[in-house]
Amino acid sequence: MNIHEIFENLIEIQSIFKTIGQHQLTIDEENKRLIFLKCQEKIKLQEKNEIDAQIICYKKELDELEIKCFNGEKNIEKSKLALAAANSKFHMETATNQLKLFQENYQSDSQSLFLAMEKIENSTPGQSEISQFLKNFNATFLEIESEVKLVVLREDNIIAELKKRAESVLDNCPDQIQHLFKGLLKNYKNPLIFVGLEANASCQGCFQRFERSTLEMVHSKKAVQTCPGCGRILIPHNN
């Protein structure tokens, strides 16, 4: 295999790996869809848990207030009976003050009871809305997850075929070139650097400026040259 064929093979392989990267990007984007949806579900679950906890507190408060109101009604009735049975001015004043106090407390507890009921009523639509969202979400997620799996499977198959093709092309190269290229692939997405004969030409990977002698050796196409800085394979710009 001559140097021209080696360059052509290496360029083809890098092109294949670039295509593989595009297909891998598609897989990554599809997986991000699922991650995004799961994040939405997590947020809604947190909101639902917060609302559920609030409603539990409101209901507990409501139960306590209902008991207080019930006891308040009994105390008011007792005070009214005590007032009716009072046989002295002192007893009447005492019973009157006690009745007034019980009525004020009952009025305050009744208002608090109403507010607690209102809190529960206001929270219920949000709870129902989130529950409906989660119900619809599960069906939607399963559908999208199925679509994503099909896309990922298709892209994985394409990537597998492209890798086989790249390996086949690389197998045609000399062993030394194969070893060099495989080693570079471990560190760089693009192991090849295209260079011209410009006076200020530099490596597009590590940005090291090339000596004129290096550029001339690359363009002489007598042997494969590598960047003195990063080790990438240098390809004449007109290839």
C-alpha positions as CSV (number, residue, x, y, z in Angstrom):
1,M,0.0,0.0,0.0
2,N,1.5,3.4,-1.0
3,I,1.3,6.6,1.0
4,H,-1.6,7.9,-1.1
5,E,-3.7,4.9,-0.3
6,I,-2.8,5.2,3.4
7,F,-3.9,8.8,3.5
8,E,-7.2,7.9,1.6
9,N,-7.9,5.1,4.1
10,L,-7.2,7.3,7.1
11,I,-9.4,10.1,5.8
12,E,-12.2,7.6,5.1
13,I,-11.9,6.2,8.6
14,Q,-12.0,9.6,10.3
15,S,-15.0,10.5,8.2
16,I,-16.7,7.2,9.4
17,F,-15.9,8.1,13.0
18,K,-17.4,11.6,12.5
19,T,-20.6,9.9,11.2
20,I,-20.6,7.6,14.2
21,G,-20.4,10.7,16.4
22,Q,-23.4,12.1,14.7
23,H,-25.4,9.0,15.3
24,Q,-24.2,8.8,18.9
25,L,-25.4,12.4,19.3
26,T,-28.9,11.3,18.1
27,I,-28.8,8.6,20.8
28,D,-27.8,11.1,23.5
29,E,-30.5,13.5,22.5
30,E,-33.1,10.7,22.6
31,N,-32.0,9.7,26.1
32,K,-32.1,13.3,27.2
33,R,-35.8,13.3,26.2
34,L,-36.4,10.6,28.7
35,I,-34.3,12.3,31.4
36,F,-36.2,15.6,30.9
37,L,-39.6,13.8,31.2
38,K,-38.4,12.0,34.4
39,C,-37.4,15.4,35.8
40,Q,-40.8,16.7,35.1
41,E,-42.4,13.7,36.8
42,K,-40.1,14.2,39.8
43,I,-41.1,17.9,40.1
44,K,-44.8,17.0,39.9
45,L,-44.4,14.3,42.5
46,Q,-42.7,16.7,44.8
47,E,-45.5,19.2,44.3
48,K,-48.1,16.5,45.0
49,N,-46.3,15.3,48.1
50,E,-46.2,18.9,49.4
51,I,-49.9,19.4,48.7
52,D,-50.8,16.1,50.3
53,A,-48.8,17.0,53.4
54,Q,-50.5,20.4,53.6
55,I,-53.9,18.8,53.2
56,I,-53.1,16.3,56.0
57,C,-52.2,19.3,58.3
58,Y,-55.3,21.2,57.3
59,K,-57.5,18.2,58.0
60,K,-55.9,17.7,61.4
61,E,-56.5,21.3,62.1
62,L,-60.1,21.0,60.9
63,D,-60.7,18.0,63.2
64,E,-59.3,19.9,66.2
65,L,-61.4,22.9,65.4
66,E,-64.6,20.8,65.0
67,I,-64.0,19.4,68.5
68,K,-63.4,22.9,69.9
69,C,-66.6,24.2,68.2
70,F,-68.6,21.3,69.5
71,N,-67.3,21.8,73.0
72,G,-67.9,25.6,72.6
73,E,-71.5,25.0,71.8
74,K,-71.9,22.9,74.9
75,N,-70.2,25.5,77.0
76,I,-72.5,28.2,75.6
77,E,-75.6,26.1,76.4
78,K,-74.3,25.5,79.9
79,S,-73.6,29.2,80.4
80,K,-77.1,30.1,79.2
81,L,-78.6,27.6,81.7
82,A,-76.4,29.0,84.5
83,L,-77.5,32.5,83.6
84,A,-81.1,31.5,83.7
85,A,-80.6,29.9,87.1
86,A,-78.7,32.8,88.6
87,N,-80.4,34.1,91.7
88,S,-78.2,37.0,92.5
89,K,-76.6,39.9,90.8
90,F,-73.1,38.4,91.3
91,H,-74.1,35.1,89.8
92,M,-75.8,36.8,86.9
93,E,-72.7,38.9,86.1
94,T,-70.4,35.9,86.4
95,A,-72.7,33.8,84.1
96,T,-73.0,36.7,81.7
97,N,-69.2,37.2,81.4
98,Q,-68.6,33.5,81.0
99,L,-71.3,33.3,78.3
100,K,-69.7,36.2,76.5
101,L,-66.3,34.7,76.7
102,F,-67.5,31.3,75.4
103,Q,-69.4,33.0,72.5
104,E,-66.3,35.0,71.6
105,N,-64.2,31.9,71.6
106,Y,-66.8,30.0,69.6
107,Q,-66.9,32.8,67.0
108,S,-63.1,32.8,66.7
109,D,-63.0,29.0,66.4
110,S,-65.8,29.0,63.9
111,Q,-63.9,31.5,61.7
112,S,-60.7,29.4,62.0
113,L,-62.8,26.3,61.1
114,F,-64.1,28.1,58.0
115,L,-60.6,29.1,56.9
116,A,-59.3,25.5,57.4
117,M,-62.2,24.2,55.2
118,E,-61.3,26.9,52.6
119,K,-57.6,25.8,52.6
120,I,-58.6,22.2,52.0
121,E,-61.0,23.3,49.2
122,N,-58.4,25.5,47.6
123,S,-55.7,22.7,47.7
124,T,-58.0,20.0,46.3
125,P,-58.0,21.2,42.6
126,G,-54.2,21.4,42.6
127,Q,-54.0,17.9,44.0
128,S,-56.5,16.6,41.4
129,E,-54.7,18.4,38.6
130,I,-51.3,16.9,39.5
131,S,-52.8,13.4,39.9
132,Q,-54.3,13.7,36.5
133,F,-51.0,14.9,35.1
134,L,-49.2,11.9,36.6
135,K,-51.8,9.6,35.2
136,N,-51.5,11.0,31.7
137,F,-47.7,11.2,32.1
138,N,-47.3,7.5,32.7
139,A,-49.1,6.6,29.4
140,T,-47.2,9.3,27.5
141,F,-43.9,8.3,29.0
142,L,-44.3,4.6,28.0
143,E,-45.2,5.7,24.5
144,I,-42.2,8.0,24.2
145,E,-39.9,5.4,25.9
146,S,-40.9,2.9,23.3
147,E,-40.1,5.4,20.5
148,V,-36.8,6.2,22.0
149,K,-35.8,2.5,22.3
150,L,-36.6,2.0,18.6
151,V,-34.5,5.0,17.7
152,V,-31.6,3.9,19.9
153,L,-31.7,0.4,18.6
154,R,-31.7,1.7,15.0
155,E,-28.8,4.0,15.7
156,D,-26.8,1.3,17.6
157,N,-27.1,-1.0,14.6
158,I,-25.9,1.8,12.3
159,I,-23.0,2.5,14.6
160,A,-22.1,-1.2,14.7
161,E,-22.0,-1.4,10.9
162,L,-20.0,1.8,10.7
163,K,-17.4,0.5,13.2
164,K,-17.1,-2.7,11.2
165,R,-16.5,-0.7,8.0
166,A,-13.9,1.4,9.8
167,E,-12.1,-1.6,11.1
168,S,-12.2,-3.2,7.7
169,V,-10.6,-0.1,6.1
170,L,-8.0,0.2,8.9
171,D,-7.1,-3.5,8.5
172,N,-5.9,-2.7,5.0
173,C,-3.3,-0.2,6.4
174,P,0.2,-1.3,7.6
175,D,0.4,-2.6,11.1
176,Q,2.4,0.4,12.3
177,I,-0.3,2.8,11.0
178,Q,-3.0,0.8,12.6
179,H,-1.3,0.9,15.9
180,L,-0.7,4.6,15.6
181,F,-4.2,5.5,14.6
182,K,-5.9,3.3,17.3
183,G,-3.7,4.9,19.9
184,L,-4.6,8.4,18.8
185,L,-8.4,7.5,18.8
186,K,-8.1,6.8,22.5
187,N,-7.3,10.5,23.1
188,Y,-8.7,12.4,20.1
189,K,-11.9,12.4,18.2
190,N,-10.0,13.6,15.2
191,P,-6.6,11.9,14.9
192,L,-5.9,13.6,11.6
193,I,-4.7,17.1,11.0
194,F,-4.8,18.7,7.5
195,V,-2.0,21.1,6.8
196,G,-1.0,23.3,4.0
197,L,2.3,25.0,3.1
198,E,1.4,28.4,4.6
199,A,4.3,30.1,6.4
200,N,2.3,30.3,9.7
201,A,0.7,26.8,9.5
202,S,0.0,25.3,12.9
203,C,-1.6,22.2,14.3
204,Q,-5.4,22.6,14.6
205,G,-5.3,20.3,17.6
206,C,-2.6,21.5,19.9
207,F,-1.9,24.8,17.9
208,Q,1.9,24.1,17.7
209,R,3.4,26.0,14.9
210,F,5.1,23.8,12.3
211,E,8.6,24.2,11.0
212,R,9.0,24.7,7.3
213,S,10.9,21.4,7.1
214,T,8.0,19.5,8.7
215,L,5.5,21.0,6.2
216,E,7.7,20.1,3.3
217,M,8.1,16.5,4.6
218,V,4.3,16.2,4.9
219,H,3.7,17.4,1.3
220,S,6.5,15.3,-0.1
221,K,4.2,12.3,0.7
222,K,7.2,10.0,1.2
223,A,6.2,8.9,4.7
224,V,3.5,9.5,7.3
225,Q,4.4,12.4,9.5
226,T,3.0,13.3,13.0
227,C,2.6,16.5,14.9
228,P,5.7,17.1,17.1
229,G,3.3,18.4,19.8
230,C,0.3,16.1,20.1
231,G,1.3,13.2,17.8
232,R,-1.7,13.5,15.4
233,I,-1.1,12.3,11.9
234,L,-0.5,15.1,9.4
235,I,-2.3,15.0,6.1
236,P,-1.4,17.3,3.1
237,H,-4.1,19.8,2.7
238,N,-4.7,18.9,-1.0
239,N,-5.7,15.3,-0.1
